Amino acid sequence: MSGQPSREELERVLASADCLHDAATIEAAVGRMASTINHEYRELVPLVLVVMNGGLLPAGWLLSKFDFLFELDYLHATRYRGQTIGDELHWLAKPRKSLEGRDVLLVDDILDEGITLREINAYCRQEGARSVRTAVLVQKDLGRPASATADFVGLTVENRYVFGCGMDYKEHFRHLPALYALGRTEKQS
C-alpha cells in the first residue's frame, strides 16, 4: 500500500479530472432512484444496509427521500483499502442487526466489477435474509457483464476511475457533490 498522497498530487488530480456528472444531475438521479425504491418497498419494512465508506453519501441522499418504514444498519467490506485497484475482500464490520427473515436493501456508491457486492449479497443470504436488493448511485459500463447486478441504478458511466459522491481517490474526495473521472494522463496506482 502506498503512502498518503501529497497535497500537490491531490490538487493535480482534481485539477486534471473530468467532471462526468454535476451536482444537479446527481440530485436528479437520486430522486429517480428514491421514487422507484419507494414504490418497491411501500408495503415492507426493510433493513437498509449502507456499504461503508462509499455508500455513506448516496445513502444519506436516498434516506431523506424514502417514504416507507425501514431500519438502518451498516457494513464495511472493502477491496480497495485506499488504493485505486481492488484486491481480495476484507470485512471491517458486519451488520449488528439480524438479517434472518429480513428484506435487505444494500446501498452502495458504485457497481464496478461487482465482486464486492456479489460477496456481500451472498453473506446476507447466508445470514438468512428473505430478499436482498441493491441500490448503487453509479454503475460502470465495462463492456461485459459484471459479477453482480444492481436492482436500482442512478447513473451509468464509462469504464474510468471515478471519484466524488462517496467514491474516493486514495481516501480523498468522497465529499464532492459531483462525479469526476481521473484525467486521461493520471495513472491508477
PyMOL commands that place a pseudoatom at each C-alpha (Angstrom):
pseudoatom trace, name=CA, resn=MET, resi=1, chain=A, elem=C, hetatm=0, pos=[0.000, 0.000, 0.000]
pseudoatom trace, name=CA, resn=SER, resi=2, chain=A, elem=C, hetatm=0, pos=[1.470, 3.363, -0.959]
pseudoatom trace, name=CA, resn=GLY, resi=3, chain=A, elem=C, hetatm=0, pos=[1.681, 6.246, 1.473]
pseudoatom trace, name=CA, resn=GLN, resi=4, chain=A, elem=C, hetatm=0, pos=[-0.624, 9.201, 1.843]
pseudoatom trace, name=CA, resn=PRO, resi=5, chain=A, elem=C, hetatm=0, pos=[-0.811, 11.282, -1.355]
pseudoatom trace, name=CA, resn=SER, resi=6, chain=A, elem=C, hetatm=0, pos=[0.728, 14.736, -1.139]
pseudoatom trace, name=CA, resn=ARG, resi=7, chain=A, elem=C, hetatm=0, pos=[-1.350, 17.892, -1.264]
pseudoatom trace, name=CA, resn=GLU, resi=8, chain=A, elem=C, hetatm=0, pos=[0.261, 18.617, -4.632]
pseudoatom trace, name=CA, resn=GLU, resi=9, chain=A, elem=C, hetatm=0, pos=[-0.817, 15.231, -6.018]
pseudoatom trace, name=CA, resn=LEU, resi=10, chain=A, elem=C, hetatm=0, pos=[-4.387, 15.742, -4.789]
pseudoatom trace, name=CA, resn=GLU, resi=11, chain=A, elem=C, hetatm=0, pos=[-4.565, 19.246, -6.262]
pseudoatom trace, name=CA, resn=ARG, resi=12, chain=A, elem=C, hetatm=0, pos=[-3.170, 17.965, -9.593]
pseudoatom trace, name=CA, resn=VAL, resi=13, chain=A, elem=C, hetatm=0, pos=[-5.647, 15.065, -9.705]
pseudoatom trace, name=CA, resn=LEU, resi=14, chain=A, elem=C, hetatm=0, pos=[-8.626, 17.316, -9.014]
pseudoatom trace, name=CA, resn=ALA, resi=15, chain=A, elem=C, hetatm=0, pos=[-7.468, 19.994, -11.479]
pseudoatom trace, name=CA, resn=SER, resi=16, chain=A, elem=C, hetatm=0, pos=[-6.998, 17.433, -14.280]
pseudoatom trace, name=CA, resn=ALA, resi=17, chain=A, elem=C, hetatm=0, pos=[-10.176, 15.452, -13.532]
pseudoatom trace, name=CA, resn=ASP, resi=18, chain=A, elem=C, hetatm=0, pos=[-13.086, 15.329, -15.948]
pseudoatom trace, name=CA, resn=CYS, resi=19, chain=A, elem=C, hetatm=0, pos=[-16.481, 16.150, -14.447]
pseudoatom trace, name=CA, resn=LEU, resi=20, chain=A, elem=C, hetatm=0, pos=[-18.788, 13.401, -15.678]
pseudoatom trace, name=CA, resn=HIS, resi=21, chain=A, elem=C, hetatm=0, pos=[-21.952, 14.478, -13.837]
pseudoatom trace, name=CA, resn=ASP, resi=22, chain=A, elem=C, hetatm=0, pos=[-22.557, 17.731, -11.984]
pseudoatom trace, name=CA, resn=ALA, resi=23, chain=A, elem=C, hetatm=0, pos=[-24.352, 18.031, -8.644]
pseudoatom trace, name=CA, resn=ALA, resi=24, chain=A, elem=C, hetatm=0, pos=[-27.735, 18.773, -10.273]
pseudoatom trace, name=CA, resn=THR, resi=25, chain=A, elem=C, hetatm=0, pos=[-27.522, 15.604, -12.374]
pseudoatom trace, name=CA, resn=ILE, resi=26, chain=A, elem=C, hetatm=0, pos=[-26.577, 13.581, -9.283]
pseudoatom trace, name=CA, resn=GLU, resi=27, chain=A, elem=C, hetatm=0, pos=[-29.503, 15.042, -7.345]
pseudoatom trace, name=CA, resn=ALA, resi=28, chain=A, elem=C, hetatm=0, pos=[-31.930, 14.205, -10.149]
pseudoatom trace, name=CA, resn=ALA, resi=29, chain=A, elem=C, hetatm=0, pos=[-30.613, 10.625, -10.353]
pseudoatom trace, name=CA, resn=VAL, resi=30, chain=A, elem=C, hetatm=0, pos=[-31.028, 10.195, -6.588]
pseudoatom trace, name=CA, resn=GLY, resi=31, chain=A, elem=C, hetatm=0, pos=[-34.601, 11.486, -6.857]
pseudoatom trace, name=CA, resn=ARG, resi=32, chain=A, elem=C, hetatm=0, pos=[-35.434, 8.978, -9.601]
pseudoatom trace, name=CA, resn=MET, resi=33, chain=A, elem=C, hetatm=0, pos=[-33.885, 6.125, -7.605]
pseudoatom trace, name=CA, resn=ALA, resi=34, chain=A, elem=C, hetatm=0, pos=[-35.752, 7.100, -4.438]
pseudoatom trace, name=CA, resn=SER, resi=35, chain=A, elem=C, hetatm=0, pos=[-39.060, 7.230, -6.306]
pseudoatom trace, name=CA, resn=THR, resi=36, chain=A, elem=C, hetatm=0, pos=[-38.569, 3.700, -7.667]
pseudoatom trace, name=CA, resn=ILE, resi=37, chain=A, elem=C, hetatm=0, pos=[-37.364, 2.343, -4.322]
pseudoatom trace, name=CA, resn=ASN, resi=38, chain=A, elem=C, hetatm=0, pos=[-40.314, 3.973, -2.515]
pseudoatom trace, name=CA, resn=HIS, resi=39, chain=A, elem=C, hetatm=0, pos=[-42.678, 2.154, -4.856]
pseudoatom trace, name=CA, resn=GLU, resi=40, chain=A, elem=C, hetatm=0, pos=[-40.932, -1.206, -4.393]
pseudoatom trace, name=CA, resn=TYR, resi=41, chain=A, elem=C, hetatm=0, pos=[-40.784, -1.048, -0.577]
pseudoatom trace, name=CA, resn=ARG, resi=42, chain=A, elem=C, hetatm=0, pos=[-44.065, 0.741, 0.215]
pseudoatom trace, name=CA, resn=GLU, resi=43, chain=A, elem=C, hetatm=0, pos=[-45.555, -2.332, 1.899]
pseudoatom trace, name=CA, resn=LEU, resi=44, chain=A, elem=C, hetatm=0, pos=[-42.363, -3.690, 3.511]
pseudoatom trace, name=CA, resn=VAL, resi=45, chain=A, elem=C, hetatm=0, pos=[-40.139, -2.670, 6.406]
pseudoatom trace, name=CA, resn=PRO, resi=46, chain=A, elem=C, hetatm=0, pos=[-36.689, -3.455, 5.029]
pseudoatom trace, name=CA, resn=LEU, resi=47, chain=A, elem=C, hetatm=0, pos=[-33.334, -3.372, 6.707]
pseudoatom trace, name=CA, resn=VAL, resi=48, chain=A, elem=C, hetatm=0, pos=[-31.282, -0.807, 4.806]
pseudoatom trace, name=CA, resn=LEU, resi=49, chain=A, elem=C, hetatm=0, pos=[-27.590, -1.687, 4.944]
pseudoatom trace, name=CA, resn=VAL, resi=50, chain=A, elem=C, hetatm=0, pos=[-25.166, 1.063, 3.986]
pseudoatom trace, name=CA, resn=VAL, resi=51, chain=A, elem=C, hetatm=0, pos=[-21.953, -0.279, 2.484]
pseudoatom trace, name=CA, resn=MET, resi=52, chain=A, elem=C, hetatm=0, pos=[-19.231, 1.852, 4.052]
pseudoatom trace, name=CA, resn=ASN, resi=53, chain=A, elem=C, hetatm=0, pos=[-17.435, 4.038, 3.300]
pseudoatom trace, name=CA, resn=GLY, resi=54, chain=A, elem=C, hetatm=0, pos=[-18.550, 4.705, -0.254]
pseudoatom trace, name=CA, resn=GLY, resi=55, chain=A, elem=C, hetatm=0, pos=[-22.254, 4.197, 0.356]
pseudoatom trace, name=CA, resn=LEU, resi=56, chain=A, elem=C, hetatm=0, pos=[-22.399, 6.876, 3.051]
pseudoatom trace, name=CA, resn=LEU, resi=57, chain=A, elem=C, hetatm=0, pos=[-23.194, 9.878, 0.827]
pseudoatom trace, name=CA, resn=PRO, resi=58, chain=A, elem=C, hetatm=0, pos=[-25.566, 8.095, -1.576]
pseudoatom trace, name=CA, resn=ALA, resi=59, chain=A, elem=C, hetatm=0, pos=[-27.383, 6.547, 1.403]
pseudoatom trace, name=CA, resn=GLY, resi=60, chain=A, elem=C, hetatm=0, pos=[-27.719, 9.910, 3.134]
pseudoatom trace, name=CA, resn=TRP, resi=61, chain=A, elem=C, hetatm=0, pos=[-29.184, 11.432, -0.010]
pseudoatom trace, name=CA, resn=LEU, resi=62, chain=A, elem=C, hetatm=0, pos=[-31.557, 8.492, -0.550]
pseudoatom trace, name=CA, resn=LEU, resi=63, chain=A, elem=C, hetatm=0, pos=[-32.693, 8.002, 3.054]
pseudoatom trace, name=CA, resn=SER, resi=64, chain=A, elem=C, hetatm=0, pos=[-34.000, 11.551, 3.261]
pseudoatom trace, name=CA, resn=LYS, resi=65, chain=A, elem=C, hetatm=0, pos=[-36.300, 10.788, 0.307]
pseudoatom trace, name=CA, resn=PHE, resi=66, chain=A, elem=C, hetatm=0, pos=[-37.628, 7.416, 1.481]
pseudoatom trace, name=CA, resn=ASP, resi=67, chain=A, elem=C, hetatm=0, pos=[-41.302, 7.470, 2.450]
pseudoatom trace, name=CA, resn=PHE, resi=68, chain=A, elem=C, hetatm=0, pos=[-41.546, 3.888, 3.763]
pseudoatom trace, name=CA, resn=LEU, resi=69, chain=A, elem=C, hetatm=0, pos=[-40.649, 2.432, 7.148]
pseudoatom trace, name=CA, resn=PHE, resi=70, chain=A, elem=C, hetatm=0, pos=[-37.177, 0.926, 7.454]
pseudoatom trace, name=CA, resn=GLU, resi=71, chain=A, elem=C, hetatm=0, pos=[-34.417, 0.016, 9.880]
pseudoatom trace, name=CA, resn=LEU, resi=72, chain=A, elem=C, hetatm=0, pos=[-30.863, 1.149, 9.276]
pseudoatom trace, name=CA, resn=ASP, resi=73, chain=A, elem=C, hetatm=0, pos=[-27.527, -0.560, 9.810]
pseudoatom trace, name=CA, resn=TYR, resi=74, chain=A, elem=C, hetatm=0, pos=[-24.205, -0.681, 8.006]
pseudoatom trace, name=CA, resn=LEU, resi=75, chain=A, elem=C, hetatm=0, pos=[-21.429, -2.993, 7.000]
pseudoatom trace, name=CA, resn=HIS, resi=76, chain=A, elem=C, hetatm=0, pos=[-17.888, -2.305, 5.936]
pseudoatom trace, name=CA, resn=ALA, resi=77, chain=A, elem=C, hetatm=0, pos=[-16.262, -4.574, 3.402]
pseudoatom trace, name=CA, resn=THR, resi=78, chain=A, elem=C, hetatm=0, pos=[-13.611, -3.343, 1.013]
pseudoatom trace, name=CA, resn=ARG, resi=79, chain=A, elem=C, hetatm=0, pos=[-11.340, -4.492, -1.749]
pseudoatom trace, name=CA, resn=TYR, resi=80, chain=A, elem=C, hetatm=0, pos=[-9.537, -1.179, -2.252]
pseudoatom trace, name=CA, resn=ARG, resi=81, chain=A, elem=C, hetatm=0, pos=[-8.130, -0.150, 1.154]
pseudoatom trace, name=CA, resn=GLY, resi=82, chain=A, elem=C, hetatm=0, pos=[-7.018, 3.283, -0.023]
pseudoatom trace, name=CA, resn=GLN, resi=83, chain=A, elem=C, hetatm=0, pos=[-5.814, 2.134, -3.449]
pseudoatom trace, name=CA, resn=THR, resi=84, chain=A, elem=C, hetatm=0, pos=[-7.271, 2.654, -6.906]
pseudoatom trace, name=CA, resn=ILE, resi=85, chain=A, elem=C, hetatm=0, pos=[-7.102, -1.059, -7.832]
pseudoatom trace, name=CA, resn=GLY, resi=86, chain=A, elem=C, hetatm=0, pos=[-9.116, -3.706, -5.929]
pseudoatom trace, name=CA, resn=ASP, resi=87, chain=A, elem=C, hetatm=0, pos=[-7.754, -6.768, -4.154]
pseudoatom trace, name=CA, resn=GLU, resi=88, chain=A, elem=C, hetatm=0, pos=[-9.399, -9.514, -2.079]
pseudoatom trace, name=CA, resn=LEU, resi=89, chain=A, elem=C, hetatm=0, pos=[-12.401, -8.626, 0.093]
pseudoatom trace, name=CA, resn=HIS, resi=90, chain=A, elem=C, hetatm=0, pos=[-11.687, -7.588, 3.694]
pseudoatom trace, name=CA, resn=TRP, resi=91, chain=A, elem=C, hetatm=0, pos=[-14.527, -7.398, 6.247]
pseudoatom trace, name=CA, resn=LEU, resi=92, chain=A, elem=C, hetatm=0, pos=[-14.047, -4.478, 8.626]
pseudoatom trace, name=CA, resn=ALA, resi=93, chain=A, elem=C, hetatm=0, pos=[-17.554, -4.557, 10.153]
pseudoatom trace, name=CA, resn=LYS, resi=94, chain=A, elem=C, hetatm=0, pos=[-20.540, -6.848, 9.713]
pseudoatom trace, name=CA, resn=PRO, resi=95, chain=A, elem=C, hetatm=0, pos=[-24.123, -5.706, 10.421]
pseudoatom trace, name=CA, resn=ARG, resi=96, chain=A, elem=C, hetatm=0, pos=[-25.176, -5.714, 14.075]
pseudoatom trace, name=CA, resn=LYS, resi=97, chain=A, elem=C, hetatm=0, pos=[-28.826, -6.426, 13.310]
pseudoatom trace, name=CA, resn=SER, resi=98, chain=A, elem=C, hetatm=0, pos=[-30.003, -9.927, 12.465]
pseudoatom trace, name=CA, resn=LEU, resi=99, chain=A, elem=C, hetatm=0, pos=[-30.693, -10.500, 8.779]
pseudoatom trace, name=CA, resn=GLU, resi=100, chain=A, elem=C, hetatm=0, pos=[-32.827, -13.597, 9.423]
pseudoatom trace, name=CA, resn=GLY, resi=101, chain=A, elem=C, hetatm=0, pos=[-36.108, -13.303, 7.513]
pseudoatom trace, name=CA, resn=ARG, resi=102, chain=A, elem=C, hetatm=0, pos=[-35.456, -9.671, 6.558]
pseudoatom trace, name=CA, resn=ASP, resi=103, chain=A, elem=C, hetatm=0, pos=[-35.853, -7.850, 3.280]
pseudoatom trace, name=CA, resn=VAL, resi=104, chain=A, elem=C, hetatm=0, pos=[-32.441, -6.224, 2.873]
pseudoatom trace, name=CA, resn=LEU, resi=105, chain=A, elem=C, hetatm=0, pos=[-31.663, -3.194, 0.746]
pseudoatom trace, name=CA, resn=LEU, resi=106, chain=A, elem=C, hetatm=0, pos=[-27.930, -2.680, 0.227]
pseudoatom trace, name=CA, resn=VAL, resi=107, chain=A, elem=C, hetatm=0, pos=[-26.914, 0.897, -0.624]
pseudoatom trace, name=CA, resn=ASP, resi=108, chain=A, elem=C, hetatm=0, pos=[-23.505, 1.447, -2.177]
pseudoatom trace, name=CA, resn=ASP, resi=109, chain=A, elem=C, hetatm=0, pos=[-21.721, 4.025, -4.264]
pseudoatom trace, name=CA, resn=ILE, resi=110, chain=A, elem=C, hetatm=0, pos=[-20.723, 2.072, -7.361]
pseudoatom trace, name=CA, resn=LEU, resi=111, chain=A, elem=C, hetatm=0, pos=[-21.095, -1.213, -9.177]
pseudoatom trace, name=CA, resn=ASP, resi=112, chain=A, elem=C, hetatm=0, pos=[-17.799, -1.785, -10.927]
pseudoatom trace, name=CA, resn=GLU, resi=113, chain=A, elem=C, hetatm=0, pos=[-16.620, -5.369, -11.360]
pseudoatom trace, name=CA, resn=GLY, resi=114, chain=A, elem=C, hetatm=0, pos=[-19.362, -6.439, -8.921]
pseudoatom trace, name=CA, resn=ILE, resi=115, chain=A, elem=C, hetatm=0, pos=[-17.111, -8.641, -6.800]
pseudoatom trace, name=CA, resn=THR, resi=116, chain=A, elem=C, hetatm=0, pos=[-17.706, -6.778, -3.531]
pseudoatom trace, name=CA, resn=LEU, resi=117, chain=A, elem=C, hetatm=0, pos=[-21.492, -6.599, -3.995]
pseudoatom trace, name=CA, resn=ARG, resi=118, chain=A, elem=C, hetatm=0, pos=[-21.661, -10.256, -5.044]
pseudoatom trace, name=CA, resn=GLU, resi=119, chain=A, elem=C, hetatm=0, pos=[-19.870, -11.332, -1.859]
pseudoatom trace, name=CA, resn=ILE, resi=120, chain=A, elem=C, hetatm=0, pos=[-21.926, -9.016, 0.365]
pseudoatom trace, name=CA, resn=ASN, resi=121, chain=A, elem=C, hetatm=0, pos=[-25.138, -10.301, -1.230]
pseudoatom trace, name=CA, resn=ALA, resi=122, chain=A, elem=C, hetatm=0, pos=[-24.013, -13.911, -0.626]
pseudoatom trace, name=CA, resn=TYR, resi=123, chain=A, elem=C, hetatm=0, pos=[-23.230, -13.057, 3.004]
pseudoatom trace, name=CA, resn=CYS, resi=124, chain=A, elem=C, hetatm=0, pos=[-26.728, -11.578, 3.506]
pseudoatom trace, name=CA, resn=ARG, resi=125, chain=A, elem=C, hetatm=0, pos=[-28.349, -14.687, 2.061]
pseudoatom trace, name=CA, resn=GLN, resi=126, chain=A, elem=C, hetatm=0, pos=[-26.176, -16.962, 4.226]
pseudoatom trace, name=CA, resn=GLU, resi=127, chain=A, elem=C, hetatm=0, pos=[-27.358, -14.957, 7.235]
pseudoatom trace, name=CA, resn=GLY, resi=128, chain=A, elem=C, hetatm=0, pos=[-30.977, -15.769, 6.325]
pseudoatom trace, name=CA, resn=ALA, resi=129, chain=A, elem=C, hetatm=0, pos=[-32.174, -12.647, 4.504]
pseudoatom trace, name=CA, resn=ARG, resi=130, chain=A, elem=C, hetatm=0, pos=[-35.515, -13.264, 2.777]
pseudoatom trace, name=CA, resn=SER, resi=131, chain=A, elem=C, hetatm=0, pos=[-34.572, -10.923, -0.069]
pseudoatom trace, name=CA, resn=VAL, resi=132, chain=A, elem=C, hetatm=0, pos=[-31.541, -8.831, -0.962]
pseudoatom trace, name=CA, resn=ARG, resi=133, chain=A, elem=C, hetatm=0, pos=[-31.704, -5.935, -3.403]
pseudoatom trace, name=CA, resn=THR, resi=134, chain=A, elem=C, hetatm=0, pos=[-29.023, -3.435, -4.260]
pseudoatom trace, name=CA, resn=ALA, resi=135, chain=A, elem=C, hetatm=0, pos=[-29.094, 0.288, -4.945]
pseudoatom trace, name=CA, resn=VAL, resi=136, chain=A, elem=C, hetatm=0, pos=[-25.995, 1.948, -6.399]
pseudoatom trace, name=CA, resn=LEU, resi=137, chain=A, elem=C, hetatm=0, pos=[-25.553, 5.549, -7.395]
pseudoatom trace, name=CA, resn=VAL, resi=138, chain=A, elem=C, hetatm=0, pos=[-23.271, 4.633, -10.291]
pseudoatom trace, name=CA, resn=GLN, resi=139, chain=A, elem=C, hetatm=0, pos=[-22.778, 1.589, -12.479]
pseudoatom trace, name=CA, resn=LYS, resi=140, chain=A, elem=C, hetatm=0, pos=[-19.759, 1.352, -14.765]
pseudoatom trace, name=CA, resn=ASP, resi=141, chain=A, elem=C, hetatm=0, pos=[-20.243, 0.267, -18.348]
pseudoatom trace, name=CA, resn=LEU, resi=142, chain=A, elem=C, hetatm=0, pos=[-17.481, -2.310, -18.513]
pseudoatom trace, name=CA, resn=GLY, resi=143, chain=A, elem=C, hetatm=0, pos=[-18.437, -3.584, -21.948]
pseudoatom trace, name=CA, resn=ARG, resi=144, chain=A, elem=C, hetatm=0, pos=[-19.021, -7.004, -20.388]
pseudoatom trace, name=CA, resn=PRO, resi=145, chain=A, elem=C, hetatm=0, pos=[-21.206, -8.400, -17.605]
pseudoatom trace, name=CA, resn=ALA, resi=146, chain=A, elem=C, hetatm=0, pos=[-20.158, -7.642, -14.024]
pseudoatom trace, name=CA, resn=SER, resi=147, chain=A, elem=C, hetatm=0, pos=[-20.066, -10.297, -11.280]
pseudoatom trace, name=CA, resn=ALA, resi=148, chain=A, elem=C, hetatm=0, pos=[-23.257, -8.835, -9.770]
pseudoatom trace, name=CA, resn=THR, resi=149, chain=A, elem=C, hetatm=0, pos=[-26.193, -6.727, -10.851]
pseudoatom trace, name=CA, resn=ALA, resi=150, chain=A, elem=C, hetatm=0, pos=[-27.895, -3.814, -9.146]
pseudoatom trace, name=CA, resn=ASP, resi=151, chain=A, elem=C, hetatm=0, pos=[-31.657, -3.503, -8.815]
pseudoatom trace, name=CA, resn=PHE, resi=152, chain=A, elem=C, hetatm=0, pos=[-31.638, 0.298, -8.620]
pseudoatom trace, name=CA, resn=VAL, resi=153, chain=A, elem=C, hetatm=0, pos=[-29.068, 2.369, -10.542]
pseudoatom trace, name=CA, resn=GLY, resi=154, chain=A, elem=C, hetatm=0, pos=[-28.782, 6.146, -10.599]
pseudoatom trace, name=CA, resn=LEU, resi=155, chain=A, elem=C, hetatm=0, pos=[-26.313, 6.705, -13.436]
pseudoatom trace, name=CA, resn=THR, resi=156, chain=A, elem=C, hetatm=0, pos=[-24.101, 4.740, -15.793]
pseudoatom trace, name=CA, resn=VAL, resi=157, chain=A, elem=C, hetatm=0, pos=[-20.557, 5.894, -16.536]
pseudoatom trace, name=CA, resn=GLU, resi=158, chain=A, elem=C, hetatm=0, pos=[-17.823, 4.794, -18.866]
pseudoatom trace, name=CA, resn=ASN, resi=159, chain=A, elem=C, hetatm=0, pos=[-15.106, 2.459, -17.610]
pseudoatom trace, name=CA, resn=ARG, resi=160, chain=A, elem=C, hetatm=0, pos=[-12.808, 5.010, -15.948]
pseudoatom trace, name=CA, resn=TYR, resi=161, chain=A, elem=C, hetatm=0, pos=[-11.683, 5.524, -12.370]
pseudoatom trace, name=CA, resn=VAL, resi=162, chain=A, elem=C, hetatm=0, pos=[-14.301, 7.803, -10.799]
pseudoatom trace, name=CA, resn=PHE, resi=163, chain=A, elem=C, hetatm=0, pos=[-14.461, 9.739, -7.542]
pseudoatom trace, name=CA, resn=GLY, resi=164, chain=A, elem=C, hetatm=0, pos=[-16.799, 12.076, -5.657]
pseudoatom trace, name=CA, resn=CYS, resi=165, chain=A, elem=C, hetatm=0, pos=[-20.337, 11.268, -4.409]
pseudoatom trace, name=CA, resn=GLY, resi=166, chain=A, elem=C, hetatm=0, pos=[-18.927, 8.770, -1.881]
pseudoatom trace, name=CA, resn=MET, resi=167, chain=A, elem=C, hetatm=0, pos=[-16.204, 7.351, -4.125]
pseudoatom trace, name=CA, resn=ASP, resi=168, chain=A, elem=C, hetatm=0, pos=[-12.616, 8.164, -3.333]
pseudoatom trace, name=CA, resn=TYR, resi=169, chain=A, elem=C, hetatm=0, pos=[-9.223, 8.734, -4.836]
pseudoatom trace, name=CA, resn=LYS, resi=170, chain=A, elem=C, hetatm=0, pos=[-6.786, 7.295, -2.271]
pseudoatom trace, name=CA, resn=GLU, resi=171, chain=A, elem=C, hetatm=0, pos=[-9.288, 8.055, 0.563]
pseudoatom trace, name=CA, resn=HIS, resi=172, chain=A, elem=C, hetatm=0, pos=[-9.880, 11.661, -0.590]
pseudoatom trace, name=CA, resn=PHE, resi=173, chain=A, elem=C, hetatm=0, pos=[-12.654, 13.495, -2.455]
pseudoatom trace, name=CA, resn=ARG, resi=174, chain=A, elem=C, hetatm=0, pos=[-15.586, 11.347, -1.222]
pseudoatom trace, name=CA, resn=HIS, resi=175, chain=A, elem=C, hetatm=0, pos=[-17.357, 14.556, -0.151]
pseudoatom trace, name=CA, resn=LEU, resi=176, chain=A, elem=C, hetatm=0, pos=[-17.577, 16.088, -3.633]
pseudoatom trace, name=CA, resn=PRO, resi=177, chain=A, elem=C, hetatm=0, pos=[-21.213, 16.505, -4.767]
pseudoatom trace, name=CA, resn=ALA, resi=178, chain=A, elem=C, hetatm=0, pos=[-20.304, 15.918, -8.439]
pseudoatom trace, name=CA, resn=LEU, resi=179, chain=A, elem=C, hetatm=0, pos=[-18.828, 12.825, -10.077]
pseudoatom trace, name=CA, resn=TYR, resi=180, chain=A, elem=C, hetatm=0, pos=[-15.342, 13.027, -11.592]
pseudoatom trace, name=CA, resn=ALA, resi=181, chain=A, elem=C, hetatm=0, pos=[-13.075, 10.708, -13.552]
pseudoatom trace, name=CA, resn=LEU, resi=182, chain=A, elem=C, hetatm=0, pos=[-9.297, 10.703, -13.361]
pseudoatom trace, name=CA, resn=GLY, resi=183, chain=A, elem=C, hetatm=0, pos=[-7.831, 12.790, -16.138]
pseudoatom trace, name=CA, resn=ARG, resi=184, chain=A, elem=C, hetatm=0, pos=[-6.612, 10.666, -19.000]
pseudoatom trace, name=CA, resn=THR, resi=185, chain=A, elem=C, hetatm=0, pos=[-2.975, 11.405, -18.080]
pseudoatom trace, name=CA, resn=GLU, resi=186, chain=A, elem=C, hetatm=0, pos=[-3.291, 10.252, -14.441]
pseudoatom trace, name=CA, resn=LYS, resi=187, chain=A, elem=C, hetatm=0, pos=[-2.364, 6.673, -13.667]
pseudoatom trace, name=CA, resn=GLN, resi=188, chain=A, elem=C, hetatm=0, pos=[-4.386, 4.364, -11.430]
pseudoatom trace, name=CA, resn=SER, resi=189, chain=A, elem=C, hetatm=0, pos=[-1.815, 3.127, -8.944]
for i in range(1, 189): cmd.bond("trace and resi %d" % i, "trace and resi %d" % (i + 1))
show_as sticks, trace
zoom trace
